[in-house]
């Protein structure tokens, strides 16, 4: 039984509250690709990606970085 991922909802709340600088820093240290994909889905559903245009490239960069087989991040 796995725990639900709450990271994405917390970062989405930061963005929705207007604190995109803190959210960008959290995105840069994201725990996994799955969490980033969930964050992207939440932001798309709330239509926040259009408002905060600097968030989408950061999410995309981190997905690429975490997907790379050369990188390993310890828990």
C-alpha positions in Angstrom: 0.0 0.0 0.0 1.6 3.3 -1.1 1.1 6.7 0.3 -0.6 9.3 -1.9 1.6 12.0 -3.4 0.9 15.3 -1.6 3.9 17.1 -3.0 2.2 18.2 -6.1 -0.9 19.6 -4.3 1.3 21.6 -2.0 3.4 23.1 -4.8 0.2 23.9 -6.7 -1.1 25.7 -3.7 2.0 27.8 -3.6 1.5 28.8 -7.2 -2.2 29.4 -6.7 -1.3 31.6 -3.7 1.0 33.7 -5.9 4.3 32.5 -4.4 5.7 31.3 -7.7 9.3 31.9 -6.6 9.0 29.4 -3.8 7.2 27.0 -6.1 10.0 27.2 -8.7 12.6 26.3 -6.0 10.4 23.3 -4.9 10.1 22.2 -8.5 13.9 22.2 -8.8 14.2 19.7 -6.0 11.2 17.6 -7.0 11.2 14.0 -5.6 10.2 12.2 -8.8 9.0 12.5 -12.4 5.6 11.2 -11.3 5.2 14.1 -8.9 6.1 16.6 -11.6 3.6 15.1 -14.0 0.9 15.3 -11.3 1.8 18.9 -10.7 1.5 19.6 -14.4 -1.9 18.0 -14.5 -3.1 19.9 -11.5 -1.9 23.2 -12.9 -3.5 22.4 -16.3 -6.8 21.6 -14.7 -6.8 24.9 -12.8 -5.6 26.8 -15.8 -2.6 28.2 -13.9 0.0 27.3 -16.6 -1.1 30.1 -18.8 -0.9 32.6 -16.0 2.5 31.6 -14.7 4.5 31.1 -17.9 7.8 30.4 -16.2 6.6 27.3 -14.4 6.0 25.1 -17.4 9.6 25.3 -18.7 11.0 24.6 -15.3 8.7 21.5 -14.9 9.8 20.3 -18.4 13.5 20.8 -17.5 13.2 18.9 -14.3 11.3 16.0 -16.0 14.2 15.7 -18.4 16.8 15.9 -15.7 15.1 13.3 -13.5 14.4 11.0 -16.4 18.1 10.8 -17.4 19.7 7.5 -16.6 22.9 9.1 -15.6 21.4 10.9 -12.7 20.6 9.3 -9.4 19.0 11.2 -6.5 19.0 9.7 -3.1 15.7 9.8 -1.2 
